[in-house]
Amino acid sequence: MHFANIIRTGCISVFLLLSAQAHAQIFSITKGKVDFRSDAPLELITASSKDLKGKIDVEKRQFAFSVKMNSFMGFNSPLQREHFNENYVESDVFPDASFAGKIIEEVNLAADGTYEIRAKGKFTIHGVTQDRIIKSTVVVKNGMIRLDAAFTVLLADHNIPVPKVVHEKLASEIKVNVTAELKQ
């Protein structure tokens, strides 16, 4: 009888553990894009990457996103892209930009709806990490999450130098837009 209780307790524990894992609501990016825009007095530079990776743990309201810096395409010329990777973001030394943290609002991202949220976390680019709060719009519909965010990055905050020679061609504040679709 004692042995049967141990087996039953063990089976119930395994079932509860598996159920908890089955209900963990981790959403991963299936499609994502990061666009940036430098609007300087003498030149407009735009580029984008579809190499956005990331996950959101809906229950814990935690997230982590990253993008390979050398995956950005666009620019006004191949030479401009080369300068971006070699001279500014140094993508060989600092290959990724990332943002990881927690959603501030107590929202149920498992329920359909549109939510205005603030994501608080560590934003890293060019090897410099800063605490950031980024506002986002999240739309949950039919088991999918769509995320839209817009924010700026000050080059000086991430030790990205702008030589005087290109000061009129490269903005010191870069506008960034992120869109992503996530599935469980």
N, C-alpha and C positions, 0 to 999 in steps of 0.2 A: 504494500500500500504506500509506503513511504517513497519507494522508487517510482511508482506511478505519478505521485504528486510532483516529484522532481522533473520527470519527463514532461508532464502537462505544463508546469511553470516554465520550463525551458522552451517549449513550443510556443507558448503565449508570448514570451519575451522576444523570440525570433520573429514572430508574426508582427508584433508591435514595432519592432525595429525596422522591418521591411516596409511596413505601412507608412512609417514616418518618412523613410527614404522615398517611397513612391509618391508621397504627397509634397515632397520638397518642390517648390516651384521656381526652378531655375530657367530663365529665358535667355536664349543666345541669339546674337545677331545673325540673321539670314541674309540681310541686305543692308549696307550702310554706306554713307558718303560723308566726307569732310571737305568743305570748300573754304578757301581763304581768299581774302581780297586786301590788297595794299593799294590805297588810293592816295598817292602822293601828288604834289603839285604838277610834276612833269610826266608822270607815268602811272598807268593803272595796270596792276599785275593781278591776275587771278590764276588759281590752280585748284585742283581737286584730287581726292583719292577715294577709291572704292574699296580700299583695304582696311576698313574699320572692323575691328574685332571687339567683342565684349559680351558681358553677361550681367543679368540682373537677378538677384535673389529676391523674389517678391515678398516672401514672408519676413525676411530680415531687413528688407528695404536697402540692401547693399548692392553696389555695382562696381564694375571695373571695365574700362575701355582703353584701347590702344590703337595707334595707327603707325605704320612704318613711314618715316619721313621721306625716304627715297621713292615712295610710291606716288607722290604727287606729280600730276601731269597738268599740262596747260602752259602757263607762262607765255611770254611773248617771243621767246626764241629758245633753242636748245642750250645756248650759252647761259641764258638767264637761269634755267633749271640747274645747270652745272654749278653756277655761283651759289644758288640757294643751298644745294647739298654740300658743297665743299667749303664755302666761305662763311655762310651764315648759320645754318642749323648743324653743320658738321655731322651729317648723317652716318658717316663711318664710325665716329666716336660715340654719337648719341643717336642710335638708330630709331628709337621710338618716342612718340609723345604719348602720355597716358593721363588718365583721370580715374581715380578710384575713391570710393567713400560710401556715404549713406544718404538716403533721401530723408530730408528733414520732416516733411509732412507725414502724418499718420494716414496714409491712403491705402486702400485695398486695390492693388493693381491686378488682382485676380478678377475683379468685377468690371464689366463693361462700363465705359464712361470716358469723359475727358477731364484730365486733371492738370492743373497748373502746379508744378512742384519746384522745389529748390533742392539741388544736389550739392551737398557739402563734402569736399574731399581734398585730396592731394593731386594737384595738377603739375605734371612734370614735362618740360620741354627743354632741350639743349642742356640736359643734366641738372637743371635748377628746378626744385620742387617748391611750390607755394600752396598755401591753403586758399581754396577758392570756393565760392558759392555761385553756382550757375543755374539760372532759371531755365526751365524746360516745360514744354507742353507734351503730355503723354496721352495718347488715345488708345484705349483698350477696347477691342472689338473682336468677337468670335475667337477668343483664345490667342489673339495676336496683340502685340504692343507696338505702337508707332511712337517714336521719340523725335522731337524737333527742339533744337537749342541754338541760340545765337549768343555770342559773347565776343569780347575783344582780348587780345594778347598784346601787352606792351613789350616790345623787344628788349628794352633796358631791364625789365624785371627778370629776364631770363638770360642776361649776359650775352645777348646777340648784338654785336657791334654794327653800327651803321656808319661807314666811312663818310667823311665830308664830301667826297667826290660823288657819291650817289645819294646824298641826303635829300635832294629834290626829287629823286626817282623812287625812293623806298620810304613808305610811311613808317613812323615809329610805333604806330598802333595798328595792328592787323585785325580785321574783322573775320570771325570764324562762324560758319554754320555747320551744324551736324544734323543729319537725318538718319534714322535707323529703324528697321523693322526687326522685331524679335519674336521668336517662337519658343514654346516650351520643349 
